[in-house]
Amino acid sequence: MNLWKTSCLILLSLVLMGGCLSLRADVIDPFIAAQGPFTVGVDESISEEEALVMSSGILGGFRVMAPGVGDDAGAGSEVTVEVGGGMFECEISFTTVDTVNNYSGCSTGYGSSESEVFDLTGSSQFEINVLAVEGGLNLAISVVDDDEEIALYAVENVTPGMLIVQFDQLLPITSLMGVDFSSVDVISLSITNAQGEEGSITMGQFSTDGSITIGSGGPTDGIEAEEIPGSYYNSGRDGEGCQLTREGDNITFILTCYFYKDGEQFWLIGTGTLVGGQIIIPNMTITSGTDFWPDFDPADVIRSTWGAAFLTWGDCNNVELDLMPVMQGFEEVTLELSRVVPITCGAGRAQSYGLPGLGTFYNLARDGEGFQLGAEGDGSIFVMTWYTYLDGEQVWLIGLGIRNGNQIVFEEMVITRGADFGSAFDPADVIRETFGTITLDFDDCNNATATVDTVLPEFSDIQLDVDKIVQGACP
């Protein structure tokens, strides 16, 4: 099994089609991949199968978890651990008061494969979001490099809040030379009780303040940021897919995916950055609540966290999409997607083809919907998806366009329905209907006017001034 690195993430809290950007952070574990709940007592442990979870969303590709109660603790003492929905929870209880023998804890570990190491030199600190604490609990972070040098830092009586542990705070255990952070082999996180006390803790994401780069020999080396924007689908699942745009700062990627549930359309959106051939998006958002023009009201838009998305490229034309929902009613899905119009990898394909600009556009007064525009193949064909609403529910439209100067005309935008999500999807169920025409007239690469002419009576014609969400310098 190839346990190659998964790193990345810029936590861009870009709330659907408009919002503020947060700072870059690489995720060790977003605690999305579920594990437990497990409860063990004295002399008990979970099985090897239970202790190990494989997920592309975890650094190194897997998590090892070990709850345990000290051998001398009172009979009936227990520890319960559970991971899922973006949280790590550990609860410790004892049947007797004993400050010497009552010892219990929950530990997690993240390791590299034999051919690789974690390079943490692009970061300076670990960051743990401590959501809640009761009782007396200690937390420890340890790091082991590929020469088996160990460094450790312990925090006594943890309190809620963002816990910051600077790398230079870790104390060398095996050698005064310390740990080589350019070749880290194992990272571990442990919770233990303080002086026989009971307690519970809930933690959110475990991350760093900067990059964690892939080690040598990873299968995703050589993926270039300018080569991966585009439209992706699975030929056996025609009728659903995803569009990825690289935004004006050349760092931010916005992913939208369009699917179905019980015959009706829905769409997801999230943001991230490319690191080591992968983009991790821990917060894919789903929306509802408003209507089509002229009844659209941004105050009616309801935004909910749907789950996480993990994109891992094999080459510039092929990506594995792992979807891990936290919202009820959806299953975990892994999709092998290919670019709709393949390109030659490594040929220096430009991110944009001059004006008009590519990326994600919206109207500030209509925050909650937007247009996503990408170029395919040699840049002569454009694909646009429009994410909007009808009667309080999400709808999406998709079409191909041809550029004429600073104008792109999408002659036949299509709306669909009829299929279902995940294993229930059948491309034969997809019903396609012509929506109408959308024309984009660009003032520059960051600003355009969208003219919508529909043939469907439930919709109406509209003209919108739209701006790129993440703007950049125009060529």
C-alpha positions as CSV (number, residue, x, y, z in Angstrom):
1,M,0.0,0.0,0.0
2,N,1.4,3.4,-1.0
3,L,1.1,5.7,2.0
4,W,2.2,8.8,0.1
5,K,1.8,12.3,1.5
6,T,-1.3,14.3,1.7
7,S,-0.7,17.8,2.7
8,C,-2.1,21.1,1.8
9,L,-4.9,23.5,2.5
10,I,-5.5,27.0,2.5
11,L,-8.4,27.5,4.8
12,L,-10.2,30.1,2.7
13,S,-13.4,30.8,4.6
14,L,-14.8,32.1,1.4
15,V,-18.5,31.7,2.2
16,L,-20.3,30.9,-0.9
17,M,-19.5,33.3,-3.7
18,G,-18.2,36.1,-1.6
19,G,-16.5,36.5,1.8
20,C,-13.2,37.0,3.5
21,L,-10.1,34.9,3.0
22,S,-8.2,33.3,6.0
23,L,-4.6,32.5,6.4
24,R,-2.8,29.5,4.8
25,A,-2.5,26.4,7.0
26,D,-1.5,22.8,6.1
27,V,-3.7,20.2,7.6
28,I,-2.4,17.2,9.5
29,D,-5.8,15.9,10.3
30,P,-9.2,17.7,9.7
31,F,-10.8,14.9,11.7
32,I,-13.3,14.2,9.0
33,A,-12.5,10.6,8.4
34,A,-14.7,8.8,11.0
35,Q,-13.3,6.4,13.6
36,G,-15.1,5.0,16.7
37,P,-16.6,5.6,19.1
38,F,-14.5,3.1,21.0
39,T,-14.6,2.5,24.8
40,V,-12.0,0.5,26.6
41,G,-11.3,-0.4,30.2
42,V,-8.4,-1.7,32.2
43,D,-6.3,-4.2,30.2
44,E,-8.5,-3.6,27.1
45,S,-7.6,-2.2,23.7
46,I,-9.1,-1.8,20.3
47,S,-8.2,-4.1,17.4
48,E,-5.6,-3.3,14.8
49,E,-8.3,-2.9,12.2
50,E,-10.2,-0.4,14.4
51,A,-7.0,1.5,15.2
52,L,-6.2,2.2,11.6
53,V,-8.1,4.5,9.2
54,M,-7.0,5.2,5.7
55,S,-8.0,8.5,4.1
56,S,-6.5,10.8,1.5
57,G,-7.5,13.7,3.8
58,I,-5.0,12.8,6.5
59,L,-1.3,13.6,6.4
60,G,0.5,10.5,5.2
61,G,-2.7,8.8,4.2
62,F,-3.6,7.2,7.5
63,R,-4.4,7.7,11.2
64,V,-3.5,5.3,14.0
65,M,-5.5,5.8,17.1
66,A,-5.0,4.1,20.5
67,P,-7.2,4.7,23.6
68,G,-6.0,3.1,26.8
69,V,-6.5,2.8,30.6
70,G,-3.6,2.2,33.0
71,D,-3.3,-1.3,34.3
72,D,-3.6,-0.2,38.0
73,A,-6.6,2.0,37.6
74,G,-9.8,1.0,39.4
75,A,-12.0,-1.7,37.9
76,G,-14.6,-0.1,35.7
77,S,-12.5,2.9,34.7
78,E,-13.0,3.7,31.0
79,V,-11.8,5.9,28.2
80,T,-13.9,6.7,25.1
81,V,-12.6,8.1,21.9
82,E,-14.3,9.2,18.7
83,V,-13.3,11.0,15.5
84,G,-15.7,12.4,12.9
85,G,-17.5,15.4,11.6
86,G,-14.4,17.6,12.1
87,M,-13.9,16.7,15.7
88,F,-11.7,14.5,17.9
89,E,-13.3,13.6,21.3
90,C,-11.7,11.9,24.2
91,E,-13.5,11.2,27.5
92,I,-11.8,9.7,30.6
93,S,-13.6,8.4,33.7
94,F,-12.5,6.5,36.8
95,T,-14.4,4.6,39.4
96,T,-12.0,5.4,42.3
97,V,-10.0,8.5,43.4
98,D,-6.3,7.6,43.0
99,T,-3.8,10.3,42.0
100,V,-1.1,7.7,41.5
101,N,-2.7,4.8,39.6
102,N,-5.4,6.5,37.7
103,Y,-3.9,7.0,34.3
104,S,-5.6,7.0,30.9
105,G,-5.4,8.6,27.5
106,C,-6.1,8.8,23.8
107,S,-3.4,9.0,21.2
108,T,-3.2,9.5,17.4
109,G,-0.3,9.1,15.1
110,Y,0.6,10.1,11.5
111,G,3.5,8.3,9.7
112,S,5.2,8.5,6.4
113,S,5.9,5.6,4.0
114,E,9.3,4.0,3.7
115,S,10.3,6.0,0.7
116,E,9.1,9.4,2.0
117,V,9.4,11.9,4.8
118,F,7.4,14.9,5.9
119,D,9.2,18.3,5.3
120,L,7.9,20.8,7.9
121,T,10.5,23.5,7.2
122,G,7.8,25.6,5.5
123,S,6.0,25.9,8.9
124,S,7.0,27.2,12.3
125,Q,4.2,25.9,14.6
126,F,1.5,23.3,15.2
127,E,-2.1,24.6,15.7
128,I,-4.9,22.7,17.4
129,N,-8.4,24.1,17.7
130,V,-9.5,23.1,21.3
131,L,-13.2,23.4,21.2
132,A,-14.1,22.3,24.8
133,V,-12.5,20.9,27.9
134,E,-13.8,19.5,31.2
135,G,-11.7,18.4,34.1
136,G,-7.9,18.1,34.1
137,L,-6.3,17.0,30.9
138,N,-2.8,17.3,29.4
139,L,-1.8,17.3,25.7
140,A,1.5,16.3,24.2
141,I,2.8,16.6,20.7
142,S,5.8,14.5,19.6
143,V,7.9,14.4,16.4
144,V,10.3,11.7,15.2
145,D,12.6,12.1,12.3
146,D,14.0,9.4,10.0
147,D,17.1,9.1,12.2
148,E,14.8,8.2,15.1
149,E,15.5,11.4,16.9
150,I,12.5,12.4,19.1
151,A,11.3,15.8,20.3
152,L,8.3,16.4,22.6
153,Y,6.2,19.3,24.0
154,A,3.6,18.9,26.7
155,V,0.8,21.3,27.7
156,E,-0.7,20.8,31.2
157,N,-4.3,21.5,32.0
158,V,-5.4,22.3,28.5
159,T,-8.0,25.1,28.1
160,P,-10.4,25.9,25.2
161,G,-9.1,28.0,22.4
162,M,-6.5,27.9,19.6
163,L,-3.5,26.0,21.0
164,I,-0.2,27.1,19.4
165,V,3.0,25.0,19.8
166,Q,6.1,26.5,18.3
167,F,8.5,24.0,16.8
168,D,11.3,25.5,18.8
169,Q,9.3,24.7,22.0
170,L,9.7,21.0,21.4
171,L,12.3,19.5,23.7
172,P,14.8,17.0,22.3
173,I,14.5,13.7,24.0
174,T,17.1,11.4,22.3
175,S,19.8,13.9,21.3
176,L,20.8,17.5,22.0
177,M,20.9,17.9,18.2
178,G,17.1,17.8,18.1
179,V,14.8,16.7,15.3
180,D,15.4,17.4,11.6
181,F,12.1,19.0,10.6
182,S,13.0,18.5,6.9
183,S,12.8,14.7,7.3
184,V,10.0,14.0,9.9
185,D,8.8,10.4,9.9
186,V,6.1,10.4,12.6
187,I,3.9,13.0,14.2
188,S,1.8,12.1,17.2
189,L,-0.8,13.8,19.4
190,S,-1.7,12.5,22.8
191,I,-4.3,13.3,25.5
192,T,-3.7,12.1,29.1
193,N,-5.4,12.9,32.4
194,A,-3.7,15.2,35.0
195,Q,-2.9,13.6,38.4
196,G,-5.7,11.1,38.4
197,E,-8.4,13.5,37.3
198,E,-11.3,12.6,35.0
199,G,-12.0,14.8,32.0
200,S,-13.1,15.2,28.5
201,I,-11.9,17.2,25.5
202,T,-13.2,18.0,22.0
203,M,-10.7,19.2,19.4
204,G,-11.1,20.5,15.9
205,Q,-8.5,20.6,13.1
206,F,-4.8,19.7,13.8
207,S,-2.7,21.7,11.4
208,T,0.4,23.9,10.9
209,D,0.8,27.5,10.0
210,G,2.6,26.9,6.7
211,S,3.3,24.2,4.2
212,I,4.0,20.5,4.7
213,T,5.7,19.3,1.5
214,I,5.7,15.9,0.0
215,G,8.7,13.7,0.4
216,S,10.7,12.0,-2.3
217,G,9.1,9.4,-4.6
218,G,5.5,10.6,-4.3
219,P,3.3,9.6,-7.2
220,T,1.9,13.2,-7.5
221,D,5.2,15.0,-8.1
222,G,5.2,17.3,-11.2
223,I,1.6,18.4,-11.1
224,E,1.6,22.1,-12.2
225,A,-1.0,24.5,-10.9
226,E,-1.5,26.2,-14.3
227,E,-2.4,22.8,-15.9
228,I,-5.2,21.5,-13.6
229,P,-8.0,24.1,-13.9
230,G,-10.9,22.7,-16.0
231,S,-14.0,20.6,-16.2
232,Y,-13.8,17.0,-15.0
233,Y,-16.2,14.1,-15.3
234,N,-16.4,10.3,-15.3
235,S,-17.5,9.0,-18.7
236,G,-19.6,6.3,-17.0
237,R,-21.4,8.9,-15.0
238,D,-22.1,11.5,-17.7
239,G,-24.5,14.1,-16.3
240,E,-22.6,15.0,-13.2
241,G,-19.1,16.5,-12.6
242,C,-16.9,19.2,-11.2
243,Q,-15.3,22.4,-12.4
244,L,-12.1,23.8,-10.9
245,T,-10.9,27.4,-11.5
246,R,-7.6,29.0,-10.5
247,E,-8.3,32.5,-9.3
248,G,-6.7,35.9,-9.8
249,D,-4.1,35.5,-7.1
250,N,-2.8,32.3,-8.8
251,I,-3.0,30.5,-5.5
252,T,-6.6,30.1,-4.7
253,F,-8.6,27.3,-6.4
254,I,-12.4,27.2,-6.3
255,L,-14.1,23.8,-6.8
256,T,-17.7,23.4,-7.7
257,C,-19.3,20.0,-8.1
258,Y,-22.8,19.4,-9.5
259,F,-24.8,16.4,-8.5
260,Y,-28.4,15.1,-7.9
261,K,-30.4,13.9,-4.9
262,D,-33.7,12.2,-5.4
263,G,-34.0,13.4,-8.9
264,E,-33.2,17.1,-8.1
265,Q,-30.1,19.1,-8.7
266,F,-27.7,20.3,-6.0
267,W,-24.2,21.8,-6.1
268,L,-21.3,22.2,-3.7
269,I,-18.5,24.8,-3.5
270,G,-15.2,25.0,-1.6
271,T,-11.7,26.5,-1.8
272,G,-8.2,25.3,-1.4
273,T,-4.6,25.4,-2.7
274,L,-2.5,22.8,-4.6
275,V,0.3,21.1,-2.6
276,G,2.0,17.9,-3.7
277,G,-0.5,17.2,-6.4
278,Q,-3.5,17.4,-4.1
279,I,-6.1,19.9,-2.9
280,I,-7.9,19.3,0.4
281,I,-11.2,21.1,1.0
282,P,-12.5,20.4,4.5
283,N,-15.6,22.6,4.2
284,M,-17.6,22.0,1.0
285,T,-20.7,24.2,1.3
286,I,-24.3,23.5,0.2
287,T,-27.0,26.2,0.1
288,S,-30.7,26.7,-0.1
289,G,-33.5,29.2,0.8
290,T,-33.8,31.8,-2.0
291,D,-35.3,32.1,-5.5
292,F,-34.5,33.1,-9.0
293,W,-34.5,36.7,-10.2
294,P,-36.4,38.9,-9.4
295,D,-37.2,37.1,-6.1
296,F,-33.5,36.4,-5.2
297,D,-32.6,37.8,-1.8
298,P,-29.1,37.2,-0.4
299,A,-30.5,37.4,3.1
300,D,-32.5,34.2,2.4
301,V,-29.5,32.1,1.5
302,I,-28.9,29.3,4.0
303,R,-25.3,28.0,4.0
304,S,-24.5,24.6,5.5
305,T,-21.4,22.5,5.7
306,W,-21.9,19.4,3.5
307,G,-18.6,17.7,4.2
308,A,-15.0,17.4,2.8
309,A,-13.5,16.9,-0.6
310,F,-10.1,15.6,-1.4
311,L,-8.6,15.9,-5.0
312,T,-5.5,13.9,-5.9
313,W,-4.1,14.2,-9.4
314,G,-2.4,11.3,-11.1
315,D,-1.5,13.6,-14.0
316,C,-2.9,16.9,-15.3
317,N,-5.9,15.2,-16.9
318,N,-6.9,12.7,-14.3
319,V,-7.9,13.2,-10.6
320,E,-9.4,11.1,-7.9
321,L,-12.2,12.9,-6.0
322,D,-12.9,11.6,-2.5
323,L,-16.2,13.0,-1.0
324,M,-16.8,12.6,2.7
325,P,-20.1,14.1,3.8
326,V,-21.0,15.0,7.3
327,M,-24.6,15.9,6.3
328,Q,-27.1,13.2,6.8
329,G,-28.5,11.4,3.8
330,F,-25.3,11.2,1.7
331,E,-22.8,8.4,1.4
332,E,-19.0,8.6,1.0
333,V,-18.0,8.5,-2.6
334,T,-14.7,8.1,-4.5
335,L,-14.9,9.2,-8.2
336,E,-12.2,8.8,-10.8
337,L,-12.6,11.9,-12.9
338,S,-10.9,12.9,-16.2
339,R,-10.7,16.3,-17.9
340,V,-13.6,16.7,-20.5
341,V,-11.0,18.0,-23.0
342,P,-7.6,16.5,-22.3
343,I,-4.4,18.5,-22.7
344,T,-0.7,17.7,-23.1
345,C,0.8,17.6,-19.6
346,G,4.0,19.5,-19.2
347,A,3.5,21.5,-22.3
348,G,3.4,24.8,-20.5
349,R,-0.3,25.4,-20.9
350,A,-1.1,29.0,-19.9
351,Q,-3.5,29.6,-17.0
352,S,-5.5,32.1,-19.1
353,Y,-5.7,33.0,-22.7
354,G,-5.8,36.8,-22.3
355,L,-9.2,38.6,-22.0
356,P,-11.7,37.4,-21.1
357,G,-10.5,36.2,-17.7
358,L,-11.1,32.8,-16.2
359,G,-12.4,32.2,-12.7
360,T,-15.4,32.6,-10.5
361,F,-17.6,35.7,-10.8
362,Y,-20.6,37.0,-8.7
363,N,-22.7,40.1,-8.1
364,L,-22.2,41.5,-4.6
365,A,-25.9,42.3,-4.3
366,R,-26.6,38.6,-5.2
367,D,-24.1,37.0,-2.8
368,G,-24.9,33.3,-2.8
369,E,-25.0,32.5,-6.5
370,G,-22.3,32.9,-9.2
371,F,-20.8,32.0,-12.5
372,Q,-17.7,29.8,-12.9
373,L,-15.8,30.1,-16.2
374,G,-13.0,27.9,-17.5
375,A,-11.3,27.3,-20.8
376,E,-10.8,23.8,-22.3
377,G,-8.2,22.2,-24.5
378,D,-6.4,24.8,-26.6
379,G,-8.5,27.6,-25.1
380,S,-10.9,27.9,-28.0
381,I,-13.8,26.4,-26.0
382,F,-15.1,27.8,-22.8
383,V,-17.3,26.0,-20.2
384,M,-19.5,27.9,-17.8
385,T,-21.6,26.8,-14.9
386,W,-24.2,29.1,-13.3
387,Y,-25.1,28.2,-9.8
388,T,-28.5,29.7,-8.7
389,Y,-31.9,28.8,-7.2
390,L,-35.5,28.1,-8.0
391,D,-38.3,28.0,-5.3
392,G,-35.8,27.8,-2.5
393,E,-33.7,25.0,-4.0
394,Q,-30.4,24.9,-5.8
395,V,-30.2,24.6,-9.6
396,W,-27.3,24.7,-11.9
397,L,-26.9,25.4,-15.6
398,I,-24.0,24.4,-17.8
399,G,-22.9,25.2,-21.4
400,L,-20.1,25.6,-23.9
401,G,-19.2,29.0,-25.3
402,I,-17.1,30.5,-28.1
403,R,-15.1,33.7,-27.7
404,N,-15.5,36.7,-30.0
405,G,-13.1,39.4,-28.8
406,N,-14.0,40.3,-25.3
407,Q,-17.4,38.5,-25.5
408,I,-18.2,34.9,-24.9
409,V,-21.6,33.6,-26.1
410,F,-23.1,30.4,-24.6
411,E,-25.7,29.6,-27.2
412,E,-27.3,26.6,-25.4
413,M,-27.2,26.5,-21.6
414,V,-28.6,23.2,-20.3
415,I,-30.5,22.4,-17.1
416,T,-30.9,18.8,-15.9
417,R,-32.8,16.6,-13.5
418,G,-33.7,13.0,-12.8
419,A,-30.7,11.3,-11.3
420,D,-29.5,10.5,-7.8
421,F,-26.3,10.7,-5.8
422,G,-23.3,8.3,-5.4
423,S,-24.0,4.6,-5.9
424,A,-27.6,5.4,-6.9
425,F,-26.5,7.5,-9.9
426,D,-27.5,6.2,-13.3
427,P,-26.6,8.4,-16.4
428,A,-29.7,7.0,-18.1
429,D,-31.8,8.9,-15.6
430,V,-30.4,12.3,-16.5
431,I,-33.0,14.5,-18.3
432,R,-31.5,17.5,-20.2
433,E,-33.5,20.5,-21.2
434,T,-32.4,23.7,-23.0
435,F,-32.4,26.7,-20.7
436,G,-31.5,29.5,-23.1
437,T,-28.5,31.7,-23.9
438,I,-26.0,33.5,-21.6
439,T,-23.6,36.1,-23.0
440,L,-20.6,37.5,-21.1
441,D,-19.3,40.9,-22.1
442,F,-15.9,41.7,-20.4
443,D,-14.7,45.1,-19.5
444,D,-11.4,43.5,-18.3
445,C,-10.4,40.2,-16.8
446,N,-12.0,41.0,-13.5
447,N,-15.4,42.5,-14.5
448,A,-18.1,41.5,-17.0
449,T,-21.8,41.8,-17.8
450,A,-23.9,38.7,-18.0
451,T,-27.0,38.8,-20.1
452,V,-29.4,35.9,-19.5
453,D,-32.1,35.0,-22.1
454,T,-34.2,32.0,-21.1
455,V,-36.8,30.0,-22.9
456,L,-38.2,28.4,-19.8
457,P,-41.3,30.1,-18.2
458,E,-40.3,29.4,-14.6
459,F,-37.2,31.6,-15.1
460,S,-36.9,35.1,-16.4
461,D,-34.4,37.2,-18.4
462,I,-31.8,39.1,-16.4
463,Q,-28.7,41.3,-16.9
464,L,-26.1,41.3,-14.2
465,D,-22.8,43.1,-13.6
466,V,-20.4,40.5,-12.2
467,D,-16.9,40.7,-10.6
468,K,-14.3,38.1,-10.2
469,I,-14.3,37.0,-6.5
470,V,-10.4,36.8,-6.3
471,Q,-9.1,39.4,-8.6
472,G,-5.7,39.7,-10.2
473,A,-3.7,41.8,-12.6
474,C,-5.1,41.7,-16.1
475,P,-2.7,40.9,-19.0
